[in-house]
Amino acid sequence: MTVVQLVAWIATALLLHVTTGFGVVLRRRRGTSAALPAIPDHVGSAPVSAWTGCREFRVQARVYEDAAQSQCSFCLEPVDGAPLPTFKPGTDS
């Protein structure tokens, strides 16, 4: 294989790569999203917060998770003493 043939193969591969990229961009701009996964309805909706604004917390306890004490969890409590909402898995509140 000569240098000219090698450069031709590399140029062809780059051209094919760039052309494919432009095709994907143009398809998405036209609104054709058949290749994109469907987004569930609840994604993108505004999360429901347990309170508005900022709230201060203090560290109540530090619990080591392993014998080497290289990982730990921090238990937090609100400074204002108000109760926290019940945990609901899979939600933001």
PyMOL Python script that loads the backbone (N, CA, C, O; Angstrom):
from pymol import cmd

cmd.read_pdbstr("""\
ATOM      1  N   MET A   1       0.851  -1.166   0.000  1.00  0.00           N
ATOM      2  CA  MET A   1       0.000   0.000   0.000  1.00  0.00           C
ATOM      3  C   MET A   1       0.904   1.238   0.000  1.00  0.00           C
ATOM      4  O   MET A   1       1.853   1.338   0.778  1.00  0.00           O
ATOM      5  N   THR A   2       0.593   2.142  -0.863  1.00  0.00           N
ATOM      6  CA  THR A   2       1.397   3.356  -0.965  1.00  0.00           C
ATOM      7  C   THR A   2       0.852   4.415  -0.005  1.00  0.00           C
ATOM      8  O   THR A   2      -0.228   4.268   0.567  1.00  0.00           O
ATOM      9  N   VAL A   3       1.621   5.467   0.149  1.00  0.00           N
ATOM     10  CA  VAL A   3       1.211   6.569   1.012  1.00  0.00           C
ATOM     11  C   VAL A   3      -0.052   7.220   0.466  1.00  0.00           C
ATOM     12  O   VAL A   3      -0.937   7.600   1.233  1.00  0.00           O
ATOM     13  N   VAL A   4      -0.139   7.348  -0.832  1.00  0.00           N
ATOM     14  CA  VAL A   4      -1.312   7.976  -1.455  1.00  0.00           C
ATOM     15  C   VAL A   4      -2.561   7.137  -1.189  1.00  0.00           C
ATOM     16  O   VAL A   4      -3.619   7.687  -0.883  1.00  0.00           O
ATOM     17  N   GLN A   5      -2.451   5.807  -1.302  1.00  0.00           N
ATOM     18  CA  GLN A   5      -3.592   4.938  -1.028  1.00  0.00           C
ATOM     19  C   GLN A   5      -4.005   5.027   0.440  1.00  0.00           C
ATOM     20  O   GLN A   5      -5.197   5.062   0.748  1.00  0.00           O
ATOM     21  N   LEU A   6      -3.038   5.063   1.337  1.00  0.00           N
ATOM     22  CA  LEU A   6      -3.340   5.170   2.764  1.00  0.00           C
ATOM     23  C   LEU A   6      -4.060   6.476   3.074  1.00  0.00           C
ATOM     24  O   LEU A   6      -5.045   6.485   3.812  1.00  0.00           O
ATOM     25  N   VAL A   7      -3.574   7.571   2.515  1.00  0.00           N
ATOM     26  CA  VAL A   7      -4.212   8.876   2.726  1.00  0.00           C
ATOM     27  C   VAL A   7      -5.625   8.860   2.148  1.00  0.00           C
ATOM     28  O   VAL A   7      -6.538   9.434   2.742  1.00  0.00           O
ATOM     29  N   ALA A   8      -5.815   8.215   1.010  1.00  0.00           N
ATOM     30  CA  ALA A   8      -7.145   8.125   0.398  1.00  0.00           C
ATOM     31  C   ALA A   8      -8.100   7.349   1.297  1.00  0.00           C
ATOM     32  O   ALA A   8      -9.252   7.752   1.461  1.00  0.00           O
ATOM     33  N   TRP A   9      -7.644   6.240   1.883  1.00  0.00           N
ATOM     34  CA  TRP A   9      -8.485   5.463   2.784  1.00  0.00           C
ATOM     35  C   TRP A   9      -8.847   6.270   4.038  1.00  0.00           C
ATOM     36  O   TRP A   9      -9.993   6.243   4.489  1.00  0.00           O
ATOM     37  N   ILE A  10      -7.877   6.976   4.590  1.00  0.00           N
ATOM     38  CA  ILE A  10      -8.130   7.786   5.784  1.00  0.00           C
ATOM     39  C   ILE A  10      -9.102   8.915   5.468  1.00  0.00           C
ATOM     40  O   ILE A  10     -10.018   9.179   6.247  1.00  0.00           O
ATOM     41  N   ALA A  11      -8.913   9.581   4.339  1.00  0.00           N
ATOM     42  CA  ALA A  11      -9.805  10.671   3.934  1.00  0.00           C
ATOM     43  C   ALA A  11     -11.222  10.151   3.705  1.00  0.00           C
ATOM     44  O   ALA A  11     -12.190  10.818   4.071  1.00  0.00           O
ATOM     45  N   THR A  12     -11.355   8.973   3.106  1.00  0.00           N
ATOM     46  CA  THR A  12     -12.668   8.384   2.869  1.00  0.00           C
ATOM     47  C   THR A  12     -13.358   8.067   4.192  1.00  0.00           C
ATOM     48  O   THR A  12     -14.549   8.332   4.354  1.00  0.00           O
ATOM     49  N   ALA A  13     -12.614   7.506   5.130  1.00  0.00           N
ATOM     50  CA  ALA A  13     -13.188   7.191   6.439  1.00  0.00           C
ATOM     51  C   ALA A  13     -13.627   8.451   7.174  1.00  0.00           C
ATOM     52  O   ALA A  13     -14.700   8.469   7.777  1.00  0.00           O
ATOM     53  N   LEU A  14     -12.825   9.494   7.134  1.00  0.00           N
ATOM     54  CA  LEU A  14     -13.198  10.749   7.781  1.00  0.00           C
ATOM     55  C   LEU A  14     -14.426  11.372   7.128  1.00  0.00           C
ATOM     56  O   LEU A  14     -15.311  11.872   7.823  1.00  0.00           O
ATOM     57  N   LEU A  15     -14.485  11.345   5.805  1.00  0.00           N
ATOM     58  CA  LEU A  15     -15.629  11.901   5.084  1.00  0.00           C
ATOM     59  C   LEU A  15     -16.904  11.134   5.442  1.00  0.00           C
ATOM     60  O   LEU A  15     -17.954  11.737   5.663  1.00  0.00           O
ATOM     61  N   LEU A  16     -16.809   9.817   5.500  1.00  0.00           N
ATOM     62  CA  LEU A  16     -17.963   9.008   5.877  1.00  0.00           C
ATOM     63  C   LEU A  16     -18.408   9.322   7.303  1.00  0.00           C
ATOM     64  O   LEU A  16     -19.605   9.411   7.574  1.00  0.00           O
ATOM     65  N   HIS A  17     -17.461   9.489   8.204  1.00  0.00           N
ATOM     66  CA  HIS A  17     -17.769   9.801   9.601  1.00  0.00           C
ATOM     67  C   HIS A  17     -18.454  11.165   9.716  1.00  0.00           C
ATOM     68  O   HIS A  17     -19.460  11.293  10.413  1.00  0.00           O
ATOM     69  N   VAL A  18     -17.929  12.164   9.052  1.00  0.00           N
ATOM     70  CA  VAL A  18     -18.507  13.511   9.099  1.00  0.00           C
ATOM     71  C   VAL A  18     -19.888  13.517   8.463  1.00  0.00           C
ATOM     72  O   VAL A  18     -20.802  14.148   8.991  1.00  0.00           O
ATOM     73  N   THR A  19     -20.058  12.833   7.349  1.00  0.00           N
ATOM     74  CA  THR A  19     -21.354  12.776   6.672  1.00  0.00           C
ATOM     75  C   THR A  19     -22.399  12.116   7.558  1.00  0.00           C
ATOM     76  O   THR A  19     -23.536  12.583   7.627  1.00  0.00           O
ATOM     77  N   THR A  20     -22.031  11.046   8.228  1.00  0.00           N
ATOM     78  CA  THR A  20     -22.958  10.375   9.136  1.00  0.00           C
ATOM     79  C   THR A  20     -23.344  11.301  10.289  1.00  0.00           C
ATOM     80  O   THR A  20     -24.507  11.343  10.690  1.00  0.00           O
ATOM     81  N   GLY A  21     -22.380  12.036  10.817  1.00  0.00           N
ATOM     82  CA  GLY A  21     -22.668  12.976  11.900  1.00  0.00           C
ATOM     83  C   GLY A  21     -23.635  14.062  11.474  1.00  0.00           C
ATOM     84  O   GLY A  21     -24.561  14.388  12.217  1.00  0.00           O
ATOM     85  N   PHE A  22     -23.440  14.622  10.301  1.00  0.00           N
ATOM     86  CA  PHE A  22     -24.354  15.646   9.796  1.00  0.00           C
ATOM     87  C   PHE A  22     -25.742  15.063   9.569  1.00  0.00           C
ATOM     88  O   PHE A  22     -26.742  15.738   9.813  1.00  0.00           O
ATOM     89  N   GLY A  23     -25.816  13.825   9.106  1.00  0.00           N
ATOM     90  CA  GLY A  23     -27.119  13.184   8.906  1.00  0.00           C
ATOM     91  C   GLY A  23     -27.882  13.041  10.204  1.00  0.00           C
ATOM     92  O   GLY A  23     -29.092  13.263  10.236  1.00  0.00           O
ATOM     93  N   VAL A  24     -27.202  12.674  11.271  1.00  0.00           N
ATOM     94  CA  VAL A  24     -27.850  12.532  12.580  1.00  0.00           C
ATOM     95  C   VAL A  24     -28.340  13.882  13.071  1.00  0.00           C
ATOM     96  O   VAL A  24     -29.455  13.987  13.583  1.00  0.00           O
ATOM     97  N   VAL A  25     -27.521  14.916  12.922  1.00  0.00           N
ATOM     98  CA  VAL A  25     -27.910  16.258  13.372  1.00  0.00           C
ATOM     99  C   VAL A  25     -29.112  16.760  12.593  1.00  0.00           C
ATOM    100  O   VAL A  25     -30.047  17.302  13.181  1.00  0.00           O
ATOM    101  N   LEU A  26     -29.102  16.588  11.290  1.00  0.00           N
ATOM    102  CA  LEU A  26     -30.219  17.053  10.474  1.00  0.00           C
ATOM    103  C   LEU A  26     -31.497  16.290  10.782  1.00  0.00           C
ATOM    104  O   LEU A  26     -32.579  16.877  10.785  1.00  0.00           O
ATOM    105  N   ARG A  27     -31.393  15.012  11.037  1.00  0.00           N
ATOM    106  CA  ARG A  27     -32.577  14.215  11.364  1.00  0.00           C
ATOM    107  C   ARG A  27     -33.196  14.699  12.667  1.00  0.00           C
ATOM    108  O   ARG A  27     -34.419  14.792  12.773  1.00  0.00           O
ATOM    109  N   ARG A  28     -32.381  15.006  13.647  1.00  0.00           N
ATOM    110  CA  ARG A  28     -32.911  15.474  14.927  1.00  0.00           C
ATOM    111  C   ARG A  28     -33.533  16.862  14.796  1.00  0.00           C
ATOM    112  O   ARG A  28     -34.529  17.158  15.456  1.00  0.00           O
ATOM    113  N   ARG A  29     -32.960  17.706  13.958  1.00  0.00           N
ATOM    114  CA  ARG A  29     -33.527  19.049  13.783  1.00  0.00           C
ATOM    115  C   ARG A  29     -34.869  19.005  13.072  1.00  0.00           C
ATOM    116  O   ARG A  29     -35.719  19.863  13.312  1.00  0.00           O
ATOM    117  N   ARG A  30     -35.074  18.038  12.217  1.00  0.00           N
ATOM    118  CA  ARG A  30     -36.347  17.926  11.503  1.00  0.00           C
ATOM    119  C   ARG A  30     -37.434  17.331  12.378  1.00  0.00           C
ATOM    120  O   ARG A  30     -38.603  17.326  11.990  1.00  0.00           O
ATOM    121  N   GLY A  31     -37.079  16.839  13.527  1.00  0.00           N
ATOM    122  CA  GLY A  31     -38.075  16.281  14.432  1.00  0.00           C
ATOM    123  C   GLY A  31     -38.227  14.786  14.305  1.00  0.00           C
ATOM    124  O   GLY A  31     -39.079  14.205  14.977  1.00  0.00           O
ATOM    125  N   THR A  32     -37.444  14.145  13.480  1.00  0.00           N
ATOM    126  CA  THR A  32     -37.502  12.700  13.361  1.00  0.00           C
ATOM    127  C   THR A  32     -36.696  12.111  14.499  1.00  0.00           C
ATOM    128  O   THR A  32     -35.466  12.152  14.488  1.00  0.00           O
ATOM    129  N   SER A  33     -37.378  11.576  15.459  1.00  0.00           N
ATOM    130  CA  SER A  33     -36.684  11.041  16.626  1.00  0.00           C
ATOM    131  C   SER A  33     -36.986   9.565  16.811  1.00  0.00           C
ATOM    132  O   SER A  33     -37.056   9.084  17.942  1.00  0.00           O
ATOM    133  N   ALA A  34     -37.165   8.838  15.713  1.00  0.00           N
ATOM    134  CA  ALA A  34     -37.496   7.416  15.809  1.00  0.00           C
ATOM    135  C   ALA A  34     -36.376   6.630  16.477  1.00  0.00           C
ATOM    136  O   ALA A  34     -36.641   5.631  17.146  1.00  0.00           O
ATOM    137  N   ALA A  35     -35.118   7.066  16.306  1.00  0.00           N
ATOM    138  CA  ALA A  35     -33.997   6.340  16.878  1.00  0.00           C
ATOM    139  C   ALA A  35     -33.778   6.701  18.349  1.00  0.00           C
ATOM    140  O   ALA A  35     -33.030   6.012  19.043  1.00  0.00           O
ATOM    141  N   LEU A  36     -34.414   7.764  18.834  1.00  0.00           N
ATOM    142  CA  LEU A  36     -34.226   8.191  20.211  1.00  0.00           C
ATOM    143  C   LEU A  36     -35.196   7.458  21.122  1.00  0.00           C
ATOM    144  O   LEU A  36     -36.326   7.188  20.716  1.00  0.00           O
ATOM    145  N   PRO A  37     -34.791   7.128  22.341  1.00  0.00           N
ATOM    146  CA  PRO A  37     -35.703   6.446  23.269  1.00  0.00           C
ATOM    147  C   PRO A  37     -36.819   7.383  23.714  1.00  0.00           C
ATOM    148  O   PRO A  37     -36.646   8.600  23.773  1.00  0.00           O
ATOM    149  N   ALA A  38     -37.960   6.791  24.022  1.00  0.00           N
ATOM    150  CA  ALA A  38     -39.090   7.580  24.507  1.00  0.00           C
ATOM    151  C   ALA A  38     -38.800   8.074  25.919  1.00  0.00           C
ATOM    152  O   ALA A  38     -38.225   7.347  26.729  1.00  0.00           O
ATOM    153  N   ILE A  39     -39.194   9.301  26.211  1.00  0.00           N
ATOM    154  CA  ILE A  39     -39.002   9.887  27.530  1.00  0.00           C
ATOM    155  C   ILE A  39     -40.313   9.750  28.302  1.00  0.00           C
ATOM    156  O   ILE A  39     -41.356  10.174  27.806  1.00  0.00           O
ATOM    157  N   PRO A  40     -40.286   9.171  29.496  1.00  0.00           N
ATOM    158  CA  PRO A  40     -41.517   9.033  30.285  1.00  0.00           C
ATOM    159  C   PRO A  40     -42.150  10.386  30.575  1.00  0.00           C
ATOM    160  O   PRO A  40     -41.462  11.407  30.604  1.00  0.00           O
ATOM    161  N   ASP A  41     -43.463  10.389  30.792  1.00  0.00           N
ATOM    162  CA  ASP A  41     -44.201  11.631  31.013  1.00  0.00           C
ATOM    163  C   ASP A  41     -43.760  12.384  32.255  1.00  0.00           C
ATOM    164  O   ASP A  41     -43.761  13.615  32.255  1.00  0.00           O
ATOM    165  N   HIS A  42     -43.376  11.666  33.328  1.00  0.00           N
ATOM    166  CA  HIS A  42     -43.040  12.344  34.571  1.00  0.00           C
ATOM    167  C   HIS A  42     -41.676  13.015  34.520  1.00  0.00           C
ATOM    168  O   HIS A  42     -41.376  13.856  35.367  1.00  0.00           O
ATOM    169  N   VAL A  43     -40.836  12.660  33.537  1.00  0.00           N
ATOM    170  CA  VAL A  43     -39.522  13.295  33.415  1.00  0.00           C
ATOM    171  C   VAL A  43     -39.728  14.662  32.800  1.00  0.00           C
ATOM    172  O   VAL A  43     -40.432  14.797  31.799  1.00  0.00           O
ATOM    173  N   GLY A  44     -39.131  15.655  33.378  1.00  0.00           N
ATOM    174  CA  GLY A  44     -39.253  17.012  32.861  1.00  0.00           C
ATOM    175  C   GLY A  44     -40.303  17.817  33.597  1.00  0.00           C
ATOM    176  O   GLY A  44     -40.325  19.043  33.493  1.00  0.00           O
ATOM    177  N   SER A  45     -41.186  17.142  34.348  1.00  0.00           N
ATOM    178  CA  SER A  45     -42.151  17.888  35.119  1.00  0.00           C
ATOM    179  C   SER A  45     -41.437  18.476  36.331  1.00  0.00           C
ATOM    180  O   SER A  45     -40.438  17.930  36.801  1.00  0.00           O
ATOM    181  N   ALA A  46     -41.944  19.564  36.820  1.00  0.00           N
ATOM    182  CA  ALA A  46     -41.302  20.250  37.935  1.00  0.00           C
ATOM    183  C   ALA A  46     -41.357  19.382  39.191  1.00  0.00           C
ATOM    184  O   ALA A  46     -42.421  18.866  39.533  1.00  0.00           O
ATOM    185  N   PRO A  47     -40.231  19.214  39.881  1.00  0.00           N
ATOM    186  CA  PRO A  47     -40.247  18.421  41.106  1.00  0.00           C
ATOM    187  C   PRO A  47     -41.031  19.129  42.200  1.00  0.00           C
ATOM    188  O   PRO A  47     -41.064  20.357  42.273  1.00  0.00           O
ATOM    189  N   VAL A  48     -41.657  18.330  43.041  1.00  0.00           N
ATOM    190  CA  VAL A  48     -42.410  18.881  44.161  1.00  0.00           C
ATOM    191  C   VAL A  48     -41.474  18.922  45.361  1.00  0.00           C
ATOM    192  O   VAL A  48     -40.990  17.883  45.810  1.00  0.00           O
ATOM    193  N   SER A  49     -41.220  20.115  45.879  1.00  0.00           N
ATOM    194  CA  SER A  49     -40.301  20.260  47.011  1.00  0.00           C
ATOM    195  C   SER A  49     -41.055  20.154  48.325  1.00  0.00           C
ATOM    196  O   SER A  49     -42.231  20.504  48.421  1.00  0.00           O
ATOM    197  N   ALA A  50     -40.352  19.666  49.329  1.00  0.00           N
ATOM    198  CA  ALA A  50     -40.944  19.561  50.659  1.00  0.00           C
ATOM    199  C   ALA A  50     -41.017  20.928  51.324  1.00  0.00           C
ATOM    200  O   ALA A  50     -41.851  21.133  52.206  1.00  0.00           O
ATOM    201  N   TRP A  51     -40.168  21.864  50.925  1.00  0.00           N
ATOM    202  CA  TRP A  51     -40.187  23.217  51.447  1.00  0.00           C
ATOM    203  C   TRP A  51     -39.588  24.141  50.391  1.00  0.00           C
ATOM    204  O   TRP A  51     -38.916  23.689  49.465  1.00  0.00           O
ATOM    205  N   THR A  52     -39.834  25.410  50.539  1.00  0.00           N
ATOM    206  CA  THR A  52     -39.288  26.383  49.595  1.00  0.00           C
ATOM    207  C   THR A  52     -38.073  27.066  50.214  1.00  0.00           C
ATOM    208  O   THR A  52     -37.966  27.178  51.435  1.00  0.00           O
ATOM    209  N   GLY A  53     -37.173  27.512  49.371  1.00  0.00           N
ATOM    210  CA  GLY A  53     -35.994  28.210  49.840  1.00  0.00           C
ATOM    211  C   GLY A  53     -34.936  27.280  50.394  1.00  0.00           C
ATOM    212  O   GLY A  53     -34.984  26.068  50.187  1.00  0.00           O
ATOM    213  N   CYS A  54     -33.983  27.860  51.100  1.00  0.00           N
ATOM    214  CA  CYS A  54     -32.882  27.092  51.694  1.00  0.00           C
ATOM    215  C   CYS A  54     -33.232  26.725  53.135  1.00  0.00           C
ATOM    216  O   CYS A  54     -34.025  27.396  53.796  1.00  0.00           O
ATOM    217  N   ARG A  55     -32.627  25.658  53.588  1.00  0.00           N
ATOM    218  CA  ARG A  55     -32.852  25.209  54.963  1.00  0.00           C
ATOM    219  C   ARG A  55     -31.530  24.707  55.518  1.00  0.00           C
ATOM    220  O   ARG A  55     -30.819  23.960  54.845  1.00  0.00           O
ATOM    221  N   GLU A  56     -31.196  25.104  56.730  1.00  0.00           N
ATOM    222  CA  GLU A  56     -29.926  24.708  57.329  1.00  0.00           C
ATOM    223  C   GLU A  56     -30.067  23.377  58.059  1.00  0.00           C
ATOM    224  O   GLU A  56     -31.078  23.094  58.701  1.00  0.00           O
ATOM    225  N   PHE A  57     -29.008  22.567  57.935  1.00  0.00           N
ATOM    226  CA  PHE A  57     -28.938  21.281  58.620  1.00  0.00           C
ATOM    227  C   PHE A  57     -27.624  21.204  59.375  1.00  0.00           C
ATOM    228  O   PHE A  57     -26.652  21.871  59.019  1.00  0.00           O
ATOM    229  N   ARG A  58     -27.599  20.384  60.423  1.00  0.00           N
ATOM    230  CA  ARG A  58     -26.365  20.138  61.162  1.00  0.00           C
ATOM    231  C   ARG A  58     -26.114  18.631  61.159  1.00  0.00           C
ATOM    232  O   ARG A  58     -27.039  17.832  61.010  1.00  0.00           O
ATOM    233  N   VAL A  59     -24.856  18.267  61.324  1.00  0.00           N
ATOM    234  CA  VAL A  59     -24.488  16.857  61.376  1.00  0.00           C
ATOM    235  C   VAL A  59     -24.842  16.323  62.760  1.00  0.00           C
ATOM    236  O   VAL A  59     -24.317  16.793  63.769  1.00  0.00           O
ATOM    237  N   GLN A  60     -25.734  15.343  62.798  1.00  0.00           N
ATOM    238  CA  GLN A  60     -26.159  14.730  64.059  1.00  0.00           C
ATOM    239  C   GLN A  60     -25.233  13.580  64.432  1.00  0.00           C
ATOM    240  O   GLN A  60     -24.910  13.389  65.604  1.00  0.00           O
ATOM    241  N   ALA A  61     -24.804  12.806  63.417  1.00  0.00           N
ATOM    242  CA  ALA A  61     -23.935  11.657  63.679  1.00  0.00           C
ATOM    243  C   ALA A  61     -23.101  11.366  62.450  1.00  0.00           C
ATOM    244  O   ALA A  61     -23.487  11.671  61.321  1.00  0.00           O
ATOM    245  N   ARG A  62     -21.956  10.771  62.696  1.00  0.00           N
ATOM    246  CA  ARG A  62     -21.068  10.310  61.633  1.00  0.00           C
ATOM    247  C   ARG A  62     -20.879   8.814  61.858  1.00  0.00           C
ATOM    248  O   ARG A  62     -20.329   8.407  62.881  1.00  0.00           O
ATOM    249  N   VAL A  63     -21.327   7.999  60.917  1.00  0.00           N
ATOM    250  CA  VAL A  63     -21.305   6.545  61.077  1.00  0.00           C
ATOM    251  C   VAL A  63     -20.345   5.960  60.048  1.00  0.00           C
ATOM    252  O   VAL A  63     -20.509   6.167  58.845  1.00  0.00           O
ATOM    253  N   TYR A  64     -19.339   5.224  60.532  1.00  0.00           N
ATOM    254  CA  TYR A  64     -18.410   4.564  59.619  1.00  0.00           C
ATOM    255  C   TYR A  64     -19.067   3.312  59.050  1.00  0.00           C
ATOM    256  O   TYR A  64     -19.701   2.548  59.776  1.00  0.00           O
ATOM    257  N   GLU A  65     -18.908   3.109  57.736  1.00  0.00           N
ATOM    258  CA  GLU A  65     -19.565   1.998  57.048  1.00  0.00           C
ATOM    259  C   GLU A  65     -18.677   0.763  56.916  1.00  0.00           C
ATOM    260  O   GLU A  65     -19.170  -0.304  56.551  1.00  0.00           O
ATOM    261  N   ASP A  66     -17.385   0.882  57.204  1.00  0.00           N
ATOM    262  CA  ASP A  66     -16.484  -0.263  57.077  1.00  0.00           C
ATOM    263  C   ASP A  66     -15.474  -0.267  58.217  1.00  0.00           C
ATOM    264  O   ASP A  66     -15.294   0.734  58.911  1.00  0.00           O
ATOM    265  N   ALA A  67     -14.820  -1.411  58.396  1.00  0.00           N
ATOM    266  CA  ALA A  67     -13.863  -1.570  59.500  1.00  0.00           C
ATOM    267  C   ALA A  67     -12.641  -0.670  59.338  1.00  0.00           C
ATOM    268  O   ALA A  67     -12.067  -0.238  60.337  1.00  0.00           O
ATOM    269  N   ALA A  68     -12.234  -0.381  58.112  1.00  0.00           N
ATOM    270  CA  ALA A  68     -11.065   0.460  57.878  1.00  0.00           C
ATOM    271  C   ALA A  68     -11.375   1.944  58.082  1.00  0.00           C
ATOM    272  O   ALA A  68     -10.479   2.785  58.020  1.00  0.00           O
ATOM    273  N   GLN A  69     -12.623   2.251  58.321  1.00  0.00           N
ATOM    274  CA  GLN A  69     -13.085   3.630  58.500  1.00  0.00           C
ATOM    275  C   GLN A  69     -12.683   4.529  57.328  1.00  0.00           C
ATOM    276  O   GLN A  69     -12.230   5.659  57.508  1.00  0.00           O
ATOM    277  N   SER A  70     -12.865   3.982  56.117  1.00  0.00           N
ATOM    278  CA  SER A  70     -12.557   4.759  54.914  1.00  0.00           C
ATOM    279  C   SER A  70     -13.817   5.314  54.260  1.00  0.00           C
ATOM    280  O   SER A  70     -13.736   6.171  53.379  1.00  0.00           O
ATOM    281  N   GLN A  71     -14.988   4.823  54.691  1.00  0.00           N
ATOM    282  CA  GLN A  71     -16.266   5.320  54.172  1.00  0.00           C
ATOM    283  C   GLN A  71     -17.189   5.603  55.343  1.00  0.00           C
ATOM    284  O   GLN A  71     -17.286   4.815  56.284  1.00  0.00           O
ATOM    285  N   CYS A  72     -17.866   6.743  55.270  1.00  0.00           N
ATOM    286  CA  CYS A  72     -18.777   7.055  56.358  1.00  0.00           C
ATOM    287  C   CYS A  72     -20.023   7.738  55.832  1.00  0.00           C
ATOM    288  O   CYS A  72     -20.025   8.301  54.738  1.00  0.00           O
ATOM    289  N   SER A  73     -21.072   7.681  56.617  1.00  0.00           N
ATOM    290  CA  SER A  73     -22.328   8.356  56.320  1.00  0.00           C
ATOM    291  C   SER A  73     -22.523   9.462  57.347  1.00  0.00           C
ATOM    292  O   SER A  73     -22.101   9.339  58.497  1.00  0.00           O
ATOM    293  N   PHE A  74     -23.164  10.537  56.922  1.00  0.00           N
ATOM    294  CA  PHE A  74     -23.474  11.638  57.813  1.00  0.00           C
ATOM    295  C   PHE A  74     -24.982  11.689  58.002  1.00  0.00           C
ATOM    296  O   PHE A  74     -25.724  11.753  57.022  1.00  0.00           O
ATOM    297  N   CYS A  75     -25.445  11.664  59.242  1.00  0.00           N
ATOM    298  CA  CYS A  75     -26.863  11.800  59.560  1.00  0.00           C
ATOM    299  C   CYS A  75     -27.107  13.281  59.850  1.00  0.00           C
ATOM    300  O   CYS A  75     -26.471  13.867  60.725  1.00  0.00           O
ATOM    301  N   LEU A  76     -28.031  13.868  59.109  1.00  0.00           N
ATOM    302  CA  LEU A  76     -28.302  15.302  59.234  1.00  0.00           C
ATOM    303  C   LEU A  76     -29.634  15.530  59.923  1.00  0.00           C
ATOM    304  O   LEU A  76     -30.542  14.704  59.842  1.00  0.00           O
ATOM    305  N   GLU A  77     -29.738  16.681  60.614  1.00  0.00           N
ATOM    306  CA  GLU A  77     -31.003  17.091  61.214  1.00  0.00           C
ATOM    307  C   GLU A  77     -31.188  18.580  60.943  1.00  0.00           C
ATOM    308  O   GLU A  77     -30.213  19.330  60.905  1.00  0.00           O
ATOM    309  N   PRO A  78     -32.434  19.012  60.756  1.00  0.00           N
ATOM    310  CA  PRO A  78     -32.676  20.435  60.477  1.00  0.00           C
ATOM    311  C   PRO A  78     -32.390  21.298  61.705  1.00  0.00           C
ATOM    312  O   PRO A  78     -32.743  20.935  62.826  1.00  0.00           O
ATOM    313  N   VAL A  79     -31.758  22.423  61.484  1.00  0.00           N
ATOM    314  CA  VAL A  79     -31.433  23.345  62.578  1.00  0.00           C
ATOM    315  C   VAL A  79     -32.708  23.928  63.182  1.00  0.00           C
ATOM    316  O   VAL A  79     -32.763  24.153  64.391  1.00  0.00           O
ATOM    317  N   ASP A  80     -33.735  24.177  62.364  1.00  0.00           N
ATOM    318  CA  ASP A  80     -34.968  24.784  62.874  1.00  0.00           C
ATOM    319  C   ASP A  80     -35.829  23.807  63.673  1.00  0.00           C
ATOM    320  O   ASP A  80     -36.810  24.226  64.287  1.00  0.00           O
ATOM    321  N   GLY A  81     -35.487  22.505  63.683  1.00  0.00           N
ATOM    322  CA  GLY A  81     -36.225  21.517  64.472  1.00  0.00           C
ATOM    323  C   GLY A  81     -37.530  21.058  63.851  1.00  0.00           C
ATOM    324  O   GLY A  81     -38.183  20.167  64.394  1.00  0.00           O
ATOM    325  N   ALA A  82     -37.928  21.639  62.729  1.00  0.00           N
ATOM    326  CA  ALA A  82     -39.169  21.223  62.070  1.00  0.00           C
ATOM    327  C   ALA A  82     -38.996  19.819  61.494  1.00  0.00           C
ATOM    328  O   ALA A  82     -37.898  19.452  61.075  1.00  0.00           O
ATOM    329  N   PRO A  83     -40.074  19.033  61.470  1.00  0.00           N
ATOM    330  CA  PRO A  83     -39.958  17.663  60.977  1.00  0.00           C
ATOM    331  C   PRO A  83     -39.678  17.611  59.478  1.00  0.00           C
ATOM    332  O   PRO A  83     -40.022  18.526  58.730  1.00  0.00           O
ATOM    333  N   LEU A  84     -39.048  16.523  59.062  1.00  0.00           N
ATOM    334  CA  LEU A  84     -38.789  16.295  57.646  1.00  0.00           C
ATOM    335  C   LEU A  84     -39.935  15.481  57.054  1.00  0.00           C
ATOM    336  O   LEU A  84     -40.576  14.721  57.780  1.00  0.00           O
ATOM    337  N   PRO A  85     -40.210  15.618  55.759  1.00  0.00           N
ATOM    338  CA  PRO A  85     -41.267  14.825  55.143  1.00  0.00           C
ATOM    339  C   PRO A  85     -40.876  13.348  55.102  1.00  0.00           C
ATOM    340  O   PRO A  85     -39.694  13.009  55.153  1.00  0.00           O
ATOM    341  N   THR A  86     -41.867  12.486  55.010  1.00  0.00           N
ATOM    342  CA  THR A  86     -41.631  11.053  54.907  1.00  0.00           C
ATOM    343  C   THR A  86     -40.930  10.757  53.583  1.00  0.00           C
ATOM    344  O   THR A  86     -41.273  11.322  52.544  1.00  0.00           O
ATOM    345  N   PHE A  87     -39.960   9.875  53.635  1.00  0.00           N
ATOM    346  CA  PHE A  87     -39.215   9.508  52.431  1.00  0.00           C
ATOM    347  C   PHE A  87     -40.113   8.715  51.490  1.00  0.00           C
ATOM    348  O   PHE A  87     -40.800   7.783  51.910  1.00  0.00           O
ATOM    349  N   LYS A  88     -40.102   9.094  50.213  1.00  0.00           N
ATOM    350  CA  LYS A  88     -40.849   8.373  49.186  1.00  0.00           C
ATOM    351  C   LYS A  88     -39.854   7.978  48.107  1.00  0.00           C
ATOM    352  O   LYS A  88     -39.373   8.846  47.379  1.00  0.00           O
ATOM    353  N   PRO A  89     -39.530   6.698  47.979  1.00  0.00           N
ATOM    354  CA  PRO A  89     -38.534   6.280  46.979  1.00  0.00           C
ATOM    355  C   PRO A  89     -39.006   6.610  45.574  1.00  0.00           C
ATOM    356  O   PRO A  89     -40.180   6.461  45.236  1.00  0.00           O
ATOM    357  N   GLY A  90     -38.048   7.066  44.757  1.00  0.00           N
ATOM    358  CA  GLY A  90     -38.354   7.376  43.378  1.00  0.00           C
ATOM    359  C   GLY A  90     -38.905   8.756  43.150  1.00  0.00           C
ATOM    360  O   GLY A  90     -39.269   9.088  42.022  1.00  0.00           O
ATOM    361  N   THR A  91     -38.981   9.576  44.180  1.00  0.00           N
ATOM    362  CA  THR A  91     -39.470  10.950  44.024  1.00  0.00           C
ATOM    363  C   THR A  91     -38.430  11.912  44.573  1.00  0.00           C
ATOM    364  O   THR A  91     -37.475  11.512  45.239  1.00  0.00           O
ATOM    365  N   ASP A  92     -38.636  13.177  44.280  1.00  0.00           N
ATOM    366  CA  ASP A  92     -37.717  14.202  44.774  1.00  0.00           C
ATOM    367  C   ASP A  92     -38.114  14.726  46.143  1.00  0.00           C
ATOM    368  O   ASP A  92     -37.337  15.435  46.783  1.00  0.00           O
ATOM    369  N   SER A  93     -39.305  14.389  46.598  1.00  0.00           N
ATOM    370  CA  SER A  93     -39.750  14.934  47.885  1.00  0.00           C
ATOM    371  C   SER A  93     -39.708  13.905  48.969  1.00  0.00           C
ATOM    372  O   SER A  93     -40.051  14.201  50.114  1.00  0.00           O
TER     373      SER A  93
END
""", "prot")
cmd.dss("prot")
cmd.show_as("cartoon", "prot")
cmd.util.cbc("prot")
cmd.orient("prot")
